[in-house]
Amino acid sequence: MHFDFADLRVFVHVAEGGSLTAGAQRAHLSAAAVSGRIKSLEHQLGQRLFYRGQLGVEPTPAGDKLLDHARRILRQVEAVKSDFSSYGSEASGHLRIFANTTAVIEFMPEVLADFLATRPGVTVDLQERLTTDIIRGVLDGTADLGVLGIMVGLELPPRLKTLPFSRDRLVIATPREHALVHRERVTFESALEYPHVALHEGSTLLHFLEGKALELGKPLPVRIKVFGFESACRMIEAGVGVGILPESCALRYQGHMRIDIRHLDDAWAYRERSLLIRDRAALSACAHELLEAITTHGMSRAQHVDLIQ
């Protein structure tokens, strides 16, 4: 039995894309060529790998088993390439990262800009995902690492490891002299009395807050949705509504915007920003270097926030 790495990559592309067409686009091949490679794999294994339907394809039990093996094999191949690239002219490799909204918007662009500037052979696929998707992606090998905020009470599968790199908390940002500012204590439930400025649909923070509001038996009173924390703060400053934001972000924009900040008196408002990995030993050299870069950046940002406060 002989497996071609290219065939395994095509198989993974199809499984993750959910159709032969999507897999062909990711692999930069024709649909016919992709179909031929899948049939070749099925012939070698003597197993059907996909259920085919009008809406696309879905892995069979045998396909799920091969997907797990293929991801591990390809990760190891990338690790070998990355480790031995140090003997060449430049570091190389590819990393897929699943991260929450705060990471994607706030600090990962800065971290990756510095990281990639000195590593022209490295490519990165950074995807904004919900917390549950980040955990699942790292667990099944879809992502090399995850970046998320771990709230109080969040339980992770024992196979996953967390590497905390900074701490943050969620705060309520309001227009200047808003009624909430003068309350002795501000809870999330009390903030639900006012219209909210929220992040875009699909953001991890919006999804989390909607869930917390649902636990209280109330809807999240969203008045407007925007993309990015700066846009949210401008809307809050203009009096459109209040907003729940990471403290580090709110403090930065408070420096040049007319907004007030109050801590939320809810235990879940505290969170630990962490890197999520499955097997540190299996990570490539460039992945290890990125872990160090994110950790260093997190520590410097934490010190900066302490100085502001």
C-alpha positions as CSV (number, residue, x, y, z in Angstrom):
1,M,0.0,0.0,0.0
2,H,1.5,3.3,-1.1
3,F,0.2,6.8,-0.1
4,D,1.2,10.0,-1.9
5,F,1.3,13.0,0.3
6,A,-0.4,15.0,-2.4
7,D,-3.3,12.6,-2.4
8,L,-3.6,12.9,1.4
9,R,-3.6,16.7,1.1
10,V,-6.3,16.6,-1.5
11,F,-8.4,14.2,0.7
12,V,-8.1,16.6,3.7
13,H,-9.1,19.6,1.4
14,V,-12.2,17.8,0.3
15,A,-13.1,16.7,3.8
16,E,-12.7,20.2,5.2
17,G,-14.3,21.9,2.3
18,G,-17.3,19.6,2.3
19,S,-17.3,19.1,-1.5
20,L,-15.1,18.0,-4.4
21,T,-15.4,21.5,-5.9
22,A,-14.3,23.2,-2.7
23,G,-11.4,20.6,-2.3
24,A,-10.4,21.3,-5.9
25,Q,-10.3,25.0,-5.3
26,R,-8.1,24.6,-2.2
27,A,-5.8,22.2,-4.0
28,H,-5.7,24.3,-7.2
29,L,-6.7,21.2,-9.2
30,S,-9.6,20.4,-11.5
31,A,-12.6,18.6,-10.0
32,A,-11.9,15.7,-12.2
33,A,-8.4,15.4,-11.0
34,V,-9.5,15.5,-7.4
35,S,-12.2,12.9,-8.0
36,G,-9.5,10.6,-9.5
37,R,-7.2,11.0,-6.5
38,I,-10.1,10.2,-4.1
39,K,-11.0,7.1,-6.1
40,S,-7.4,6.0,-6.1
41,L,-7.3,6.3,-2.3
42,E,-10.6,4.4,-2.0
43,H,-9.2,1.6,-4.2
44,Q,-6.0,1.3,-2.2
45,L,-7.8,1.1,1.1
46,G,-10.7,-1.0,-0.2
47,Q,-13.1,1.4,1.7
48,R,-15.5,4.1,0.6
49,L,-14.2,7.4,2.1
50,F,-17.1,9.8,1.4
51,Y,-20.9,9.8,1.2
52,R,-21.9,11.8,-1.8
53,G,-25.0,13.9,-1.8
54,Q,-26.6,16.8,-3.6
55,L,-25.2,19.3,-1.1
56,G,-21.6,17.9,-1.1
57,V,-19.7,15.1,0.5
58,E,-19.4,13.8,4.1
59,P,-16.7,11.4,5.4
60,T,-17.8,7.8,6.1
61,P,-16.5,6.2,9.3
62,A,-13.5,5.0,7.3
63,G,-13.1,8.5,5.9
64,D,-13.1,10.0,9.5
65,K,-10.4,7.5,10.5
66,L,-8.2,8.4,7.5
67,L,-8.8,12.1,8.1
68,D,-7.3,11.8,11.6
69,H,-4.3,9.9,10.3
70,A,-3.8,12.2,7.3
71,R,-3.8,15.3,9.4
72,R,-1.2,13.8,11.8
73,I,1.0,12.6,8.9
74,L,0.9,16.0,7.2
75,R,1.6,17.8,10.4
76,Q,4.7,15.6,10.9
77,V,5.8,16.3,7.3
78,E,5.5,20.1,7.9
79,A,7.4,19.7,11.2
80,V,10.2,17.9,9.4
81,K,10.4,20.6,6.7
82,S,10.4,23.3,9.3
83,D,13.0,21.7,11.5
84,F,15.4,21.1,8.7
85,S,14.8,24.4,7.0
86,S,17.2,26.0,9.5
87,Y,20.0,24.3,7.4
88,G,18.9,26.2,4.4
89,S,18.7,29.9,3.6
90,E,15.5,30.7,5.4
91,A,12.9,29.3,7.8
92,S,9.8,27.9,6.1
93,G,6.6,26.2,7.1
94,H,2.8,26.7,7.2
95,L,0.7,27.3,10.3
96,R,-3.1,27.3,10.7
97,I,-4.4,29.2,13.7
98,F,-7.9,29.4,15.0
99,A,-8.4,32.5,17.2
100,N,-11.2,34.4,18.9
101,T,-12.3,37.9,17.9
102,T,-10.1,39.8,20.3
103,A,-7.0,38.0,19.1
104,V,-7.8,38.4,15.4
105,I,-8.6,42.1,15.7
106,E,-6.5,43.3,18.6
107,F,-3.0,41.7,18.8
108,M,-2.4,38.9,16.3
109,P,-1.9,41.3,13.3
110,E,0.9,43.0,15.2
111,V,2.4,39.8,16.4
112,L,2.3,38.2,13.0
113,A,3.6,41.2,11.2
114,D,6.8,41.1,13.3
115,F,7.0,37.3,13.2
116,L,6.6,37.0,9.4
117,A,8.9,40.0,8.6
118,T,12.0,37.8,9.5
119,R,10.6,34.6,8.2
120,P,9.8,35.0,4.5
121,G,9.4,31.2,4.0
122,V,6.6,30.9,6.6
123,T,2.9,31.2,5.7
124,V,0.0,31.6,8.1
125,D,-3.7,30.8,7.8
126,L,-5.4,32.9,10.6
127,Q,-9.1,32.2,11.0
128,E,-11.6,33.8,13.4
129,R,-13.6,31.1,15.1
130,L,-16.0,30.6,18.0
131,T,-14.5,29.1,21.2
132,T,-16.1,25.7,20.6
133,D,-14.7,25.6,17.1
134,I,-11.2,26.6,18.3
135,I,-11.2,23.7,20.8
136,R,-12.6,21.2,18.3
137,G,-10.1,22.4,15.6
138,V,-7.0,21.9,17.8
139,L,-8.3,18.7,19.2
140,D,-8.9,17.1,15.7
141,G,-5.8,18.6,14.2
142,T,-7.5,21.1,11.8
143,A,-5.6,23.9,13.5
144,D,-2.0,23.8,14.7
145,L,-2.8,26.1,17.6
146,G,-5.7,28.1,19.1
147,V,-5.8,31.5,20.7
148,L,-8.7,32.2,23.1
149,G,-9.8,33.7,26.3
150,I,-10.6,31.1,28.9
151,M,-13.5,32.1,31.1
152,V,-14.3,30.9,34.6
153,G,-15.9,27.5,34.4
154,L,-14.8,26.6,30.8
155,E,-13.8,22.9,30.7
156,L,-11.3,21.6,28.1
157,P,-10.7,18.1,26.9
158,P,-7.8,16.5,28.9
159,R,-5.8,15.9,25.7
160,L,-5.4,19.7,25.2
161,K,-2.9,21.9,26.9
162,T,-3.2,25.6,27.6
163,L,-0.3,28.1,27.7
164,P,-1.5,31.3,29.4
165,F,0.2,34.4,28.2
166,S,-1.8,37.3,29.6
167,R,-4.9,38.2,31.6
168,D,-7.8,40.4,30.8
169,R,-11.4,41.1,31.9
170,L,-14.5,42.2,30.3
171,V,-15.8,45.7,31.1
172,I,-18.8,47.9,30.3
173,A,-17.9,50.9,28.1
174,T,-20.5,53.8,28.1
175,P,-20.8,57.3,26.9
176,R,-19.5,59.9,29.4
177,E,-21.7,60.4,32.4
178,H,-24.0,57.5,31.5
179,A,-26.4,56.3,34.3
180,L,-24.4,53.0,34.7
181,V,-21.3,55.0,35.7
182,H,-22.9,56.2,38.9
183,R,-24.1,52.9,40.1
184,E,-22.3,51.3,43.1
185,R,-21.9,48.0,41.2
186,V,-22.5,47.1,37.6
187,T,-23.5,43.7,36.6
188,F,-24.1,42.3,33.1
189,E,-27.8,42.0,34.0
190,S,-28.0,45.7,34.9
191,A,-26.3,46.5,31.6
192,L,-29.1,44.6,29.7
193,E,-31.4,47.5,30.6
194,Y,-29.7,49.6,27.9
195,P,-29.2,49.2,24.1
196,H,-25.9,47.6,23.2
197,V,-23.2,48.2,20.6
198,A,-22.0,44.7,19.6
199,L,-19.4,43.1,17.3
200,H,-20.4,41.6,14.0
201,E,-22.4,38.4,13.6
202,G,-20.3,35.3,14.2
203,S,-17.8,37.0,16.6
204,T,-16.8,35.0,19.6
205,L,-17.6,37.9,22.0
206,L,-21.1,38.4,20.6
207,H,-21.8,34.7,20.7
208,F,-20.6,34.5,24.4
209,L,-22.7,37.5,25.5
210,E,-25.8,36.2,23.8
211,G,-25.4,33.0,25.7
212,K,-25.0,34.8,29.0
213,A,-28.1,36.9,28.4
214,L,-30.0,33.8,27.5
215,E,-29.0,32.3,30.9
216,L,-30.7,35.2,32.5
217,G,-33.8,34.7,30.4
218,K,-33.3,37.9,28.5
219,P,-32.3,38.9,25.0
220,L,-29.1,40.8,24.4
221,P,-30.5,44.3,23.4
222,V,-28.3,44.9,20.4
223,R,-28.9,48.2,18.6
224,I,-26.1,48.1,16.2
225,K,-23.4,45.6,15.1
226,V,-20.0,46.8,13.9
227,F,-16.7,45.2,12.9
228,G,-13.9,46.0,15.2
229,F,-13.5,47.4,18.7
230,E,-12.5,50.9,17.5
231,S,-15.8,51.2,15.6
232,A,-17.7,50.0,18.7
233,C,-16.0,52.6,20.9
234,R,-16.9,55.4,18.4
235,M,-20.5,54.3,18.4
236,I,-20.5,54.2,22.2
237,E,-18.9,57.6,22.4
238,A,-21.6,59.0,20.1
239,G,-24.3,57.7,22.5
240,V,-25.7,54.9,20.3
241,G,-25.4,52.4,23.2
242,V,-23.2,50.7,25.7
243,G,-20.8,47.8,25.0
244,I,-19.0,44.9,26.6
245,L,-15.3,45.0,25.7
246,P,-12.0,43.6,26.8
247,E,-10.5,46.0,29.4
248,S,-7.1,46.3,27.6
249,C,-9.0,47.4,24.4
250,A,-11.3,49.8,26.2
251,L,-8.5,51.5,28.1
252,R,-6.6,52.1,24.9
253,Y,-9.5,53.8,23.2
254,Q,-10.5,55.7,26.3
255,G,-7.3,57.6,25.9
256,H,-8.6,59.6,22.9
257,M,-12.4,59.0,23.1
258,R,-15.1,60.3,25.4
259,I,-16.1,57.0,27.0
260,D,-16.3,55.8,30.6
261,I,-15.4,52.3,31.8
262,R,-16.7,50.2,34.7
263,H,-15.8,46.7,35.7
264,L,-18.5,44.1,35.5
265,D,-19.3,42.5,38.8
266,D,-19.6,39.1,37.3
267,A,-17.2,36.2,38.0
268,W,-17.1,35.2,34.3
269,A,-15.9,38.7,33.3
270,Y,-12.3,37.6,34.2
271,R,-10.5,35.6,31.6
272,E,-7.1,34.2,30.9
273,R,-5.8,34.6,27.4
274,S,-4.2,31.3,26.4
275,L,-2.7,29.4,23.6
276,L,-4.3,26.0,23.0
277,I,-2.2,23.1,21.7
278,R,-2.6,19.3,21.5
279,D,1.0,18.0,21.5
280,R,3.8,20.5,22.0
281,A,6.5,18.0,20.9
282,A,4.8,17.5,17.5
283,L,4.8,21.3,16.7
284,S,7.2,22.5,14.0
285,A,10.1,24.8,14.8
286,C,8.3,27.9,13.4
287,A,5.2,27.0,15.6
288,H,7.4,27.0,18.7
289,E,8.8,30.3,17.7
290,L,5.3,31.8,17.2
291,L,4.3,30.5,20.7
292,E,7.2,32.4,22.1
293,A,6.4,35.5,20.1
294,I,2.8,35.6,21.3
295,T,3.8,34.9,24.9
296,T,6.4,37.8,24.8
297,H,3.8,40.1,23.3
298,G,1.2,39.2,25.9
299,M,3.6,39.9,28.7
300,S,4.5,43.3,27.3
301,R,0.9,44.3,26.7
302,A,0.0,43.3,30.3
303,Q,2.7,45.6,31.6
304,H,1.4,48.4,29.5
305,V,-2.1,48.0,30.8
306,D,-0.8,48.1,34.4
307,L,1.0,51.4,33.6
308,I,-2.2,52.9,32.2
309,Q,-4.2,51.9,35.3
